[in-house]
Amino acid sequence: HRLPGCHLDMNTPDYENPAVYDAWYATPLGRLCGELERAALLNLAAPQPGEQALEIGSGTGFFTRALAASGAAVTAIDNSAEMIAYAEEKARREGITAGFLTGDGAALSFPDASFDLVCGVTVLCFAAQPERVIAEAFRVLKPSGRLVIGELNRRSPWAAVRRAKARLKESHYRYARFFSPGELESLVVAAGFSGVAYRTLLYFPPVNSSLLLRRYRLFESAGARLAPCSGAFIAALGHKPA
């Protein structure tokens, strides 16, 4: 299932294998989650044709390709050379143009005020210094630039399920630090961003049940109304002051 150009050692754990990671989006649950997360993030990001956009921790390029399809000029970085090779090849196969680089989100190699938009999807939860990642995003953004962050919600039942599974089987979630919406907002505000807004989504149970997934709108509607901060995924937006 591996794309050409992605060379992994035989000892590479499954959760670091780009093809295994990407295969989750082919499952019914993964497909639905991916579609809802991507729609929420794109709505907040509002990318415009010709804008310079950076994605930090791009992984297999799932969100990168959506950004590039909007017409923005996208640069994607990840600290995994295997992920970058996989993402670049998949984008090429789909006819998507973007730049892919190996890099560290806590020490970006770009000049100040280089981008109109910076995005990061489930990158802070795996960052040793998430505050440094946000500070670097602030630095490389132009005045009035936008930061869009997607993270897993510590207050969601999904987080508890992931922690439990990680205790039973080696998983990248074993090393994750989940944020609550308030904690994520505080992190972004502390870096200097203003006008921070967020929403949570994915209120349905984390199970591959076709019956439940067909009724996901009922869960989303009820969850947003009754427990608006308990969705499994946080989508947040912040602005760099002009």
ABEGO torsion letter per residue (X at the ends): XBBBGBBBBAABBAAABAAAAAAAAABAAAAAAAAAAAAAAAAAAGBBBGBBBBBBGAEAGAAAAAAAAAGBBBBBBBABAAAAAAAAAAAAAAGBBBBBBBBBAABBABBBGABABBBBBGAAAABABAAAAAAAAAAABBBGBBBBBBBBBAABAAAAAAAAAAAABBBAAAABBBBBAAAAAAAAAAAGBBGBBBBBBGABBBBBBAAAAAAAAAAAAAAAAABAAABABBBBBBBBBX
